[in-house]
Amino acid sequence: MNLPKRAEDAHATLVAAFNTGDVATVMSMYDVSGIFVPEPNKPVSGSARLRNLSGRY
């Protein structure tokens, strides 16, 4: 898991982790009160629901 050192690198790191199926990195960068939108009009919140996405993308 390679977390970004600079705030401006956070988005690229999250995208790379999501696209490669690196669930551990995605989860370490995800705030459980946040909302993730993997597809238009399909928001996901909560760590359990986000973990369930890992097999779909």
Buried (B, 14 or more C-beta within 10 A) or exposed (E): EEEBEEEEEEEEBBEEBBEEEBBEBBBEBBEEEEEBEEEEEEEBBBEEEBEEBEEEE
